[in-house]
């Protein structure tokens, strides 16, 4: 046994040496997850016309739809303060911002941006009005029926360190000239504010693909449904009339992206409750984006 011991010891040393000289397995780096972006018109507090579809009947179903699909960032439209405050309580993982459109302080609907506070750091935020004097709160121009705004935020993704801009808006529902001019102003402001940085826009544009506002916007941005890498899911149209059993009849809700942003998936979330009712008169759109 004593004669064999040196040979056994040498074998162990040689074995250890061979193992130590083997190349280490490459480290696997976890890539940052795509950003899930939602656009959702909530339907305002329309007490005169909504009856069975009043906010108080819909709100828990709307919040549940958002929780179920867990977007990272949401551009909402038609949110009165009480609606935004309810969603603040219901969606505890999110922070939000965005002033009301009528005076910038208390009155009117908002276009708030909700974002996951654990994933994003808000670096800057502001709002401008869709008017000839965009920096004046409450300003209105052209043939607009209502005051309209664009709320935007500059964010940094805590996972990747990448910086991007999110613009969120709601174009006028009656003024044709207002929608055309709003499209021009939106493009000008994105170029001025975001520059060459990645940017995307969520919103209810009250306009369809064959319109001048759409054509204006797509001179700079790309309609996300056009470049989704996976087949688009759900209905093409996004707006309906609160009549159970009827499909959406117009596509007016969009998510536009700047060049270089990859769209991994696109879906219109036609999710119902009770007797085929929907939580809003719009269907939310959700995309999965990869920021360059």
N, C-alpha and C positions, 0 to 999 in steps of 0.2 A: 504493500500500500504506500510505503514511504517512497519507493521508486516511481510509482505512478503519479504521485502528488505534483511534481514539477510540470509534468506533461498536462495534467488537468488544469493547473493554474495558468499555464501558457495558453491553453485553449480558451479559457475564460477571458484572458486579456485580449487575445486576437479577436474573439467574437465581439467584445465590447468595442474594440477599435473599428471593426468593419461596420458595426451599427452606427457609431459616431460619425463615420465618413459618408454615410448615405445622405443625399440631398434632403433637406427639410421639405415637408409638404407645403405647397404654396398657401399662404393665408387667404381666406375668403373674406373679401370686403363686402359688407352689406350695403347695397345701393339704396339711396333714399327712395322711399315709396312715392309713386305718382301723387299729385295733388288732386283730390276729388272736389270739383267745383260745381255748385248748384245755382241755378237761377229759378226764383219762385215768386210769382205774383200771388200774394196772400188773399186778395179780395178785401177791400176796406170794410169799414163798419157801415154797410148800406142798410140802414134800418127800414127804409121805405119799401124796398123791393125784394129783399132776400127771403123773408119769411122762414121757411123750414131750413134754409141754408145760412141763417145768421151766424156770425162769428162764434157765438157762445155754444152753438151746436157742433161747430166744425173744429174748434181750436185743438181739442185733445187729439183728434185724428190727424190733423195737420202736423202737430208736434211729433206724433208717433211715426208718421211717414218720414220725417227728417231723421229721427233717431234710428229708424230701421236702416236707412241708407247711409248713415254717418258720413256726410260730406265734411271736408276739412274747412271749407269756406263757402259762404252763401251770400249771393246778392238777392235781396228781397225787394219787392215793390208793393206799394199801397199799404204800408204799415203805419197805422196810427200809433201814437205813443203807448196806449194801453195794450195794443197787440204786441208791440216790441217788448214791453215789460213782461207780458205773459210768457213769451218765448224765452226771455232771459231767465225766468224762473224754471221753465220746463226743460231748457237745454243748458244744463249747468256747466258743461265743458266749454261753452262759448262766451267770448266777449263780443261787444258790438259798438258801432258808432254810426252817426248819420243824422243830421238835423232835419226838422220838418220844413216842408217846401214853402209854406205861405209866408213865414217871417224869419225862418232860420233859428227860431227859439222855441216856440210852443205850438204853433198852429199848423195844422195840415198833415198830410201824409208824408212819410219818409221813404227813402230808398236805402235802408240800412244794410251794412255789411256785417254779418256774423262770422266769426272766425275762431278756430280752436286755439285757445290760449296756450296749450301745452306744445303746440307745433310751431306757431308763428309769433314773431315779434313785430308789433306795429311800429314802424319807424316814423311815419308821417301820415296825416289824413286831412282831407279838406272836401269842400263841396262847392260846385259852381252851378249857376242857374242857366237853363237853356233859354237865353234871351240875348238881346243886343248889348246888355250890360251884365255879363255873367257873374261879376264879382259883387253885385248888389243883391243882398238877400231879398227874396220876394219879388224880384223883377219878372216881368212878363212881356213878350213881344210877339210880333207877327200875328197870325190868326189863332194863337193858342187859346184853347178853352180853359186851361188850368195852368198854374205855375208848375214848372217842371225842373228837375235837378239832375245832376250827376254827382254822386258821392264816390270818392276814390281813396284808396289807401296804398301806401308803400310798405311792403312786408319783407321780412327776412325769414326764410325757412330755417328753423333751428336745427333741423336734421342735416341739411346740405350746405347751409350758409348762403344759399342763393337768394338774390333780391329780385322781386317782381312787383308789378303794379296791378291792382284790381280796380276797374271802373264799373260802376253799377248805375243804371238809369231806367227811366220810364218816359217814353216819348208821348206826345199829346195824342189823344184818341180822336180828335176832330180836325185839328188844323193841319191841312195838307202842306201848306207852306212852312208851318212850324216844324213839321217832321223833316222836311228837306233841309231847312236851315240848321236844325238840331244835329242832323247827320254831319254837316260840314263843320259845325262848332266842335262836336265830339272829336272828330279826327284832328282838328287843329290843336285842341287841348291835349290829346294823348301825345302828339308829337312834341309839344312844349314841355309837358310834365314828365313823361316817361322817357323821352328821348329814344336811345337805342336799347333800353332795358326791356326785358320780356314783359308783356302786358296782355291782359285779357279783359273782356267786357261782358258783363251779364246784363240782361234787361228784357223788359216788355217794350218792344219797339213799335207796336201797333201798325206794323207794315209787313208786307209779304215780299217774297224773293224778287218779284218782277218790278219792284218799286224803285224810284230814284233814291230814297234814303238808303236802302239796302245796297244799291250799286255804289253809292258814295262811300259808305262804311267799308265795303270790300275793296276799295282802292288801296287801303292800308292794312286791313285785317282780313282774316280768313274765317269763314263760317265753319265752326268745328265739325258739323255733320259731314262736310265735304272731304275731310281728311282723316276721319276716324280709321284707325288701323283694324279694328274689329267691326263687324257689321252693326249698324245702328239698331238699337232695340226700342220697342214701343212704337206708338203711333207717330206719324210725321207731324200732324197738327197738334197744337198745344192749347187752344182756347175753345171753350164750349159755353153752354148757356144754362147750366144748372138743371137741365132736364134729364132725369135718370133714363138710362137706356140709349141715349144719343151719343154718338162719338164726337170728339173734338172736330171743329170745322175750319180752323184757320191756324197757320203756323206764323206766330208773331213773337214768340219768345226765343231768344238766341243766346249762344255763348260764342263770341268772336275771339280769336287769338292772334297774336302777332306772329310774324314769320319766325320760324325756328322752334316754336313750341310744338311738341308732338302730342297728338290726341290719340290716346290709347283706346278709349271706349267712349261711346255716346249712348245715352238712353233718355227717353221721355217716360216718366214714371206714372203710368195710368193705373193708380191704385185707388180702390174704392172701399167703402164701408157701408154697413147696413144694406138698404135696398138699392144698391148700385149708385150710391151717392159718392161724390168726390169732395175732398176737403177744401177745394177752392174752385173758382171758375177758370183757372189755368192749371195745366199739368206741369209740374216742375221738370226742368231739364238738368241732367247731371252728366258731367264728363270727367274723365281721368286724364290729367295732363302731366307731361314731363317737361320741366323747365330746362332750357339749355344752359 
